[in-house]
C-alpha cells in the first residue's frame, strides 16, 4: 500500500513548500513511500509541465509507479456510479494499485476514499496535514 496525490494538490505537493506536505513528500523522496498514478490522474498531472517533470523524475528514481491507463480507466467505469465525488478515477487507481493513502483537499473524494463499500480490506485514509504523519508509517512502503 502506498500513496495517491490528487490533482487538486499535486502542484503544491510536487513544486510547493507547504509545511503540512513536507513529511509526506520526504517519505517519497527518501523512498519510504511509493507514489502511484495512472489513468485520468496521469493525464491530469501531465497538463502541468512542472508536475509532469517531477512525476517523471520520481518515476525514473523508482519513487513512483505508473498503473496502466487501460486498467484504471476500465475500473473507473465500474466504480463511477457508486461515487459521490467527480473523481472515480482516483478510487479506481487505489483499487488497481493497492494504495490506501490519499493526499487531497476534496471533501467529496475523502468521503469516497474512506467509504468501506468502495475501498476496503484495508480501508483508505486521507492525509491533509503534518499531524497525519502517523498514516505514512501505516500505509507506505518502498516501490
C-alpha positions in Angstrom: 0.0 0.0 0.0 1.2 3.5 -0.7 0.2 6.9 -1.8 -2.0 8.7 -4.4 -1.8 12.5 -4.7 -4.9 14.1 -6.0 -4.5 16.6 -8.8 -6.1 19.4 -6.7 -3.0 19.4 -4.5 -0.4 18.0 -7.0 1.4 21.3 -7.9 1.7 22.1 -4.1 2.9 18.6 -3.4 5.4 18.4 -6.2 6.5 22.0 -6.5 5.4 23.9 -3.4 6.6 24.4 0.1 3.6 23.6 2.2 4.8 22.6 5.6 1.9 20.2 6.0 3.1 18.2 3.0 6.8 18.1 3.9 6.6 14.7 5.9 4.7 13.1 3.0 7.0 14.4 0.3 10.1 13.5 2.4 8.7 9.9 2.6 8.5 9.7 -1.2 11.9 11.4 -1.7 13.5 9.0 0.9 12.0 6.0 -0.8 9.9 5.2 2.2 6.7 5.7 0.3 5.7 4.9 -3.3 3.6 7.3 -5.3 1.1 5.7 -7.7 -0.5 7.4 -10.7 -2.3 6.3 -13.9 -5.4 6.7 -16.0 -7.1 10.1 -15.8 -4.9 11.2 -12.9 -1.8 10.7 -15.1 -3.4 12.8 -17.8 -4.3 15.5 -15.3 -0.8 15.5 -13.9 0.7 15.9 -17.4 -1.3 19.0 -18.1 1.2 20.8 -15.9 4.7 21.0 -17.2 6.1 21.3 -13.6 4.1 18.4 -12.2 4.9 16.2 -15.3 8.6 16.9 -14.8 8.5 15.9 -11.1 6.4 12.8 -11.7 8.8 11.6 -14.4 11.8 12.3 -12.1 10.1 10.3 -9.3 9.3 7.5 -11.7 12.9 7.4 -13.0 14.2 7.3 -9.5 12.0 4.4 -8.6 9.8 6.5 -6.2 6.7 6.4 -8.3 4.9 3.8 -10.4 2.5 4.1 -13.2 -0.5 1.9 -13.3 -1.6 1.1 -16.9 -4.2 3.6 -18.0 -6.4 0.9 -19.6 -6.7 -0.9 -16.2 -7.5 2.3 -14.3 -10.0 3.6 -17.0 -11.8 0.2 -17.0 -12.2 0.1 -13.2 -13.3 3.8 -13.3 -16.3 2.9 -15.3 -17.2 0.2 -12.8 -16.9 2.4 -9.6 -18.2 5.7 -11.0 -21.9 5.0 -10.2 -21.1 4.4 -6.6 -19.0 7.6 -6.1 -20.3 10.9 -4.7 -17.2 12.7 -5.9 -16.3 13.6 -9.5 -13.1 11.6 -9.1 -13.9 7.9 -9.5 -10.6 7.6 -11.4 -8.8 8.1 -8.0 -10.9 5.3 -6.4 -10.1 3.1 -9.4 -6.4 3.8 -9.1 -6.5 2.9 -5.5 -8.2 -0.4 -6.2 -5.8 -1.2 -9.1 -2.6 -0.2 -7.3 -3.4 -1.2 -3.7 -2.6 2.4 -2.5 -4.6 3.2 0.6 -3.3 6.7 1.4 -4.7 9.7 -0.4 -3.4 13.3 -0.2 -6.3 15.6 -1.3 -8.3 18.6 -0.4 -11.5 17.4 -2.0 -14.1 16.6 0.8 -16.3 14.5 -1.6 -13.3 12.5 -2.6 -12.4 12.0 1.1 -15.9 10.5 1.5 -15.4 8.1 -1.3 -11.9 7.1 -0.4 -12.9 6.3 3.2 -16.1 4.5 2.2 -15.7 0.8 3.0 -18.2 -0.1 0.3 -15.7 1.3 -2.3 -12.3 0.7 -0.6 -12.0 -2.0 2.0 -9.6 -4.6 3.3 -7.7 -2.4 4.1 -9.6 0.8 4.3 -8.5 4.1 2.7 -7.2 7.0 4.7 -6.6 10.7 3.9 -3.5 12.7 4.6 -4.1 16.5 4.8 -1.7 17.9 7.3 1.5 17.2 9.2 -0.4 15.8 12.2 -1.4 12.9 9.9 2.2 11.8 9.7 1.3 8.5 11.5 -0.6 7.5 8.3 2.7 7.5 6.4 4.1 4.8 8.7 0.9 2.8 8.5 0.4 2.9 4.7 3.7 3.5 3.0 6.3 1.0 1.7 9.0 1.1 -0.8 8.2 0.8 -4.5 
